[in-house]
């Protein structure tokens, strides 16, 4: 089985052991197990640098269930295999608010809690009440409340203590109905709303459309060019390191963060003139330096990885900053 259509980088990788899960019950014939499994959702955050040897569990369960609702809020349980952006559009169409700023983020509902996806001032942790999952070791179904998911910036318990130990089956969201809190803290959102809908009242649908407009302008569509969205995390550096850096680069963009100052990784890469830079069949996207692409359509996973290493080296050499990779590199990022 070729995994090319199961990873958004469109990298050729072969699997001899691939199971598609369309119903939760199917998992009972696979877990508990001590075997190493590779859980695949939308394939939007993985780079295969070799053929996986593990059994691949492809989560393709569907369904949105209303658990509870009142005049101003609704609780929805959503199957892990639902596409994230389709779910956002469904909510916007039904006038359920809270995730409109997260439009067009790649991936599936089941993977959204793992890295606590976020964009334009909203994080998915703001609307998740519970995550349901199966323990691979015991086969038992369990759940964690929002508080116990230990959400942080692009982080959660599923990337740490529970890494490789669970299969997320569904996520419960609490969304607003009727009266919504519109998050317009990011200047670019207001700017785009003014351009697209001058003098019109703003609602969740318009925010979603503004986000889609901004993102589609600079991000390549994975259906046309293989990519996995942002390849690197935006580094957070100490105040001291930042003031040193600012002396050398007075125009460096910066944002306050929990433990220091957040610096856009895309800017650092762009300043080094690396937009369009290629290695084998891989390249830095010309419109957004944070995105690496399968430029030729025939790139190998190792081309992308070597390109990433080259970028990390140059950023370290020039700014003294360690750029961390956000995408899971197979096999390096997996604790098998
Ligand atoms: P961008 O808009 O060029 O911004 C780059 C960085 O600057 C991000 O780290 C962003 O913080 C920060 N930033 C920009 N304006 C800010 C403000 N007004 N206040 C605080 N921080 C600000 O980034 P981009 O790469 O094109 O991405 C756009 C948005 O999508 C960002 O919010 C980004 O985080 C998000 N995104 C999320 C995922 C994911 O969850 N997997 C993947 C790709 C992009 P924040 O990161 O805190 O927003």
Boltz pocket constraint, residues with backbone or C-beta under 6 A from the ligand:
constraints:
  - pocket:
      binder: B
      contacts: [[A, 105], [A, 115], [A, 116], [A, 117], [A, 118], [A, 119], [A, 120], [A, 121], [A, 185], [A, 186], [A, 187], [A, 229], [A, 230], [A, 234], [A, 255], [A, 256], [A, 262], [A, 263], [A, 264], [A, 265], [A, 266], [A, 290]]
      max_distance: 6.0
